[in-house]
C-alpha cells in the first residue's frame, strides 16, 4: 500500500536522521493522501504530536504522495501544494531520506 511507504519515511527513517538533517520547517505541514484518507501532520520541528499549527498542505493520491515524500523527480507535478511555499521547499530539501 502506498500510504505505508509514506508512513515508513516518518516512522522509520525520520527518527534515524540527525538533528542537523531535520531543519526547522518554519511552520507546520500536513500531507493528505486524497484517495485513502491518510493524513500526516508535522510541526516545524518535525514532531507529529501535540497541537500543530499547519501553514502548508500537500495533497495527492497516495502513490503520487509516496513518490513526492521520497523526492522522486517525476512526482513534483503530481501533488497539489497550498499555503506557505517556503515550508514545502524546506520539507522537500530536508536530508531525512536515505
C-alpha positions as CSV (number, residue, x, y, z in Angstrom):
1,X,0.0,0.0,0.0
2,X,1.4,3.4,-1.0
3,X,0.3,5.0,2.3
4,X,2.6,2.6,4.1
5,X,5.5,3.8,2.1
6,X,4.8,7.4,3.2
7,X,4.5,6.3,6.8
8,X,7.8,4.4,6.5
9,X,9.7,7.6,5.9
10,X,8.2,9.2,9.0
11,X,8.2,6.1,11.3
12,X,11.5,4.5,10.3
13,X,13.8,6.9,8.6
14,X,12.9,10.3,10.2
15,X,13.8,9.0,13.7
16,X,17.2,7.9,12.4
17,X,18.1,11.2,10.9
18,X,20.3,13.7,12.8
19,X,19.1,16.9,14.3
20,X,21.0,18.8,11.7
21,X,19.1,17.0,8.9
22,X,15.7,18.0,10.5
23,X,15.9,21.7,9.7
24,X,13.2,23.9,11.2
25,X,10.4,23.9,8.7
26,X,9.2,27.4,9.7
27,X,5.7,26.1,10.3
28,X,3.5,23.1,10.3
29,X,2.8,21.0,7.3
30,X,0.1,18.5,6.5
31,X,0.2,15.7,3.9
32,X,-3.0,14.3,2.7
33,X,-3.5,11.1,0.6
34,X,-6.6,12.1,-1.3
35,X,-7.6,8.6,-2.3
36,X,-7.1,6.8,1.0
37,X,-7.8,9.5,3.6
38,X,-4.5,9.1,5.3
39,X,-3.2,12.3,6.9
40,X,0.3,13.1,8.3
41,X,0.9,16.4,10.1
42,X,4.2,17.8,11.4
43,X,5.2,20.8,13.4
44,X,8.1,23.0,12.4
45,X,10.3,20.7,14.5
46,X,9.1,17.5,12.6
47,X,7.1,16.3,15.7
48,X,3.8,14.7,15.0
49,X,2.3,15.0,18.4
50,X,0.5,17.9,20.1
51,X,-1.2,20.9,18.7
52,X,0.2,21.6,15.2
53,X,-0.5,24.9,13.6
54,X,-0.5,23.9,9.9
55,X,0.7,26.6,7.5
56,X,1.1,24.4,4.4
57,X,-0.6,21.4,2.9
58,X,0.5,18.9,0.2
59,X,-2.2,16.6,-1.2
60,X,-2.3,13.9,-3.9
61,X,-3.3,10.3,-4.4
62,X,-1.2,8.1,-2.1
63,X,1.0,6.8,-5.0
64,X,2.0,10.3,-6.1
65,X,2.4,11.4,-2.5
66,X,4.7,8.5,-1.9
67,X,6.9,9.5,-4.8
68,X,6.9,13.1,-3.6
69,X,8.0,12.4,0.0
70,X,10.8,10.2,-1.3
71,X,11.9,13.1,-3.6
72,X,11.3,11.3,-6.9
73,X,11.5,14.0,-9.6
74,X,8.6,12.7,-11.6
75,X,6.2,13.3,-8.7
76,X,6.9,17.1,-8.5
77,X,3.9,17.9,-10.7
78,X,1.6,15.2,-9.3
79,X,1.0,16.9,-6.0
80,X,-1.1,19.9,-5.0
81,X,0.6,22.5,-2.8
82,X,-1.2,25.0,-0.7
83,X,-0.1,27.5,1.8
84,X,3.4,28.6,2.7
85,X,5.7,27.6,-0.2
86,X,8.9,28.1,1.9
87,X,7.8,25.4,4.3
88,X,7.1,23.0,1.5
89,X,10.5,23.7,-0.1
90,X,12.3,23.1,3.3
91,X,10.4,19.8,3.7
92,X,11.4,18.8,0.1
93,X,15.1,19.7,0.7
94,X,15.5,18.2,4.2
95,X,18.0,15.4,4.3
96,X,15.8,12.9,6.2
97,X,15.7,10.4,3.4
98,X,18.4,7.8,2.8
